[in-house]
Structure formats: C-alpha cells, structure tokens
Amino acid sequence: MSYFSDIYKGIKTLLTGMSVTGKYFLTSRKGAITQQYPDNRDTLKMFDRFRGEVIMPHDEENRHRCTGCQKCEIACPNGTIEIIWDRGIDEETGKKKKKIDQFVYHLSMCTMCGLCIDVCPTDAIEWGQNFENSVYDRTALTRVLNKPGSKLMPGVED
Amino acid sequence: MIRALSITKGIHDWLFSIMSENAAHLVEMILIALVYLAIFAIAGLFLVLIERRVAAWFQLRIGPNRVGFQGLLQTMADALKLLSKELTGTEKADKFLYNLAPYFVIITALMALAVIPFTQDFHAFDINIGILFLIAISSIGVIGILLGGWSSNNKFALIGAMRSGVQTISYELSIGLSLLTMILITGTLQLSEIVEVQKNGWLIVQGHIPAIIAFMIYMIAGTAETNRAPFDMAEAESELGAGFHTEYSGMKFAYFFLAEFINMFIIAAIATTVFFGAWLSPFGITESIPLLGVFWFLAKAMVLVFLMMWFRWTFPRLRVDQLLTLEWKYLLPLNLMNIVIMALIVWQNLTIQF
C-alpha cells in the first residue's frame, strides 16, 4: 500500500514547502533585502565583505602599516598597484631603510580580486565599502592611498 | 440570451427605440464585446502587477513600487513599451500561422470569460452547457500555443509547444473529471443553475470530503492547464529560452503573456463558480445588495489566484515524466475513485445542506 502513503507523503511535503514560503510572504515587508538605493543613501550601510575599493587605513597620528615590501604590486594580476618608494634614514636606528613615497592605486584597472589584500604581510590595505566611483575623467580614479606626510606605524616590522 | 445589468437596461431600451431590432442587437453585442475586451486588458495588466508584487514578497524583495502609487501603473507602462516595440520574427517562419497564433490564445481566453457569472445579471452568455463549453474552450487555447511553436521554425519553440500539448491533453482529463464530480451534485451544466444550487451552501461544503479532493485535483490540473510553474515546461526558461513564444516580440508576445494571466483568472473563476458559490456572499450576509456579488466573486477568485501564485513561487519545476506520472498514475485513478464516492454520497443523500 505504498501508493496511498506516497500520496500522503507528497501532500505533506508540499504543504511543508508552502508553509515555509508562506512565512516568508508574511514577514517579507519587514525583512525585505532590497535596498532602495538613492532614497536611503544617508542610512545605507554596506556589508563588511563588500568589495568596493582598496583602502589603506591610517590611525589618528597619520600613520599606516605599509612597509613598502611590494608584495601586493607583484601579486596584482593587472598592474593596478604601483608603489613608488625611496630609501630614507630611519630616525630610531639611524640606518638607511626602504619606505613608501606613494602607494598608487588605479581603481579603473582593479578587478576586485583581493590578491593584494591576501598577500599583504602587515595588513596595511583592506577592503573599503564605498562604491560611488563614477567620475567624468578616468584619471580621477587613480588614487594615492597613503595620506601626505604619513609615516610607518612603529612595531609593524617586528 | 444576453442578460444585462440593471443599469444597462436603460441603454438597452434606448438602443431599441432609435434603431431597428437587428441593428440594435448588433450594436449591443459590439458594446458587450468592448466591455469584455476592457475587462480582459485591465484584469490582465492588474494580474501581472499582482504576480510581480506577490513574487517579490515571497522572495523577500519589494517589487515594482515606483510607477504610480505602489507601482500601480507599472504594467501600464510595460504595455505601452511593448506596443511601441518593433515586431520581429524569424525569416523562415510560417508567416500566416505565426501571426495567427496569438489571436487563437487570446480569443479562447475571451470566449471563456463570456460565460463566467460575475454576478446575477453580469453574465454575458448564460449557455445551458456552460461547464462543457468552458472545458472545450480551454483546450482550444493549446492550439494557439502549438501553432506558435510550430510556425516559429525554432527548435526550442517547437519543443515547448509539444510539451504544452502533452501537458494540456493529459490534464484536461483531470479538469473535466473533477468538474464532473461536482456536476453530480448540481445535476446541471448551466453556470447560473449551479450558482442557484449553492444557495443551500457552497458545493465544497455540500460535497464535503469528495468535493475537497476534487478541488485539490482541480487546482493541480488547473495550474498545469495554464502552463504555470511548477508545470511550466512549455516555457521553461532555463531549458528552452522562453519556450513556444521565444520568437515573438512586442505586442504579440504581450498577447501570449496577457492570455496566460487571464487563463489563470479563468481557472480561478471556474473554481469559484463550481466550488465556492460564485457571487454568493458567505452566509448570505449581503444578499440584499446584488451588485456586491461582483466584489464577492472577485475576492474569491483573487484568493484562488493567490493560491496559484503561491504554488508557483514554492515548487520546483517537474520533469516531463514526473508530470505524466502525476497525472496518469495519481490524479486520474484518484479522480475516478472520487467520482464513485461522490455518486454514493449523492445517492444516499449524505450531502450537507443548510
């Protein structure tokens, strides 16, 4: 008599499925995942894992964590990152040491693959959530990530 | 033959006073046809909008809410866009059949709409074989789909059309038999008479267990008849592009699209008439206001339309063999058994009457 039990099971599972979607239907107005973007621009918070652009965080004393090792530049598959570096005298030890002058980031060439962020040994760069990058001239998309006059955070290289 | 609403009585008398009887009849028929065309267009557009909003809510989205208040004008705008689009077609298409196909689909939908009793007097064509007429008409619609698929000269369209043929021919049987189960109680095929019978309680209450089984079978088969998910293999997007209407564009595509939604409404309307007492209000609460019948009818039909949308956005698409297994191994034997049970119940007077 598996015929009738099959029918019973079929109806039961169909109703289970319908109850799941029914619950979604009733709660959808509260939990809608759609962002009505230009309207909620002020309150919109992008998700932590969203890949908008590469940024270099600086602390309040204008210090970053980039040692200028150029691993990100080597890892980048399409030449998005260019590091212009120099050798300067380190204040503490008095020795000559490599440091970055400009961390140039071409957003227009970036495919958001994230290899540079994975490869960075000092976690100097990370993902930013900004996505409003439309400009009239593509040279405006070439950015220098380290702020002017910024220095390496002490203790990063240890 | 034509029972007009009491408001239209004036128009009827005025028409007959100013012209000969034949001319007046002709004008009246054209006017009624125009009214039904308007209902067709408005209901179709409205149903498309409802479908999109309901689908959005099922999927935790918002749906169209920009054009007009809560997106009410969205489908209007879509229709305008489709009207202004170029009608493209395949070079080697069978031009005559290709152009004919959408009209087959749309005319059958319109003809079925004519026999549906919206309320006591709002009933364009009260034929004495109403249910038979509806079943017959609903199966002509598939010819349009077959023609469209065949004449497009496109293999996806042809596969879609053939699947649609298989599906409609199989599931017609279930629709017919489940309605036949209810005919055993009513003893008539005329839709207005069927409504009269239900003044002692809706048929789904009168016929209790077999009626509920018949209703379930009817809803499954009805969903299959309209080629909607989970039975939408005729236009399975992931397999066949758009199935039988792959090669149609612009307004011809819109005809297929509108007809699909009107067919859904017709299936719901037949279910309303046969199982849920058509325009009768629950427990006769608004019996003194006959015009409210339209409201009750549409409310019941909308609930059933919502049920079909719920099916669509819950269940995955069936394979062809699963579809035929469901029909021939489950629905058909159950249906035949159900008819016997119903016959016994009617014979022994076990129906529930108020």
Interface residues (C-beta under 8 A of the other chain):
Chain A: I7 G10 L14 G17 M18 V20 T21 G22 Y24 F25 S28 R29 G31 A32 I33 T34 Q36
Chain B: V54 A56 W57 F58 Q59 L60 R61 I62 W310 F311 W313 T314 F315 Y330 L334
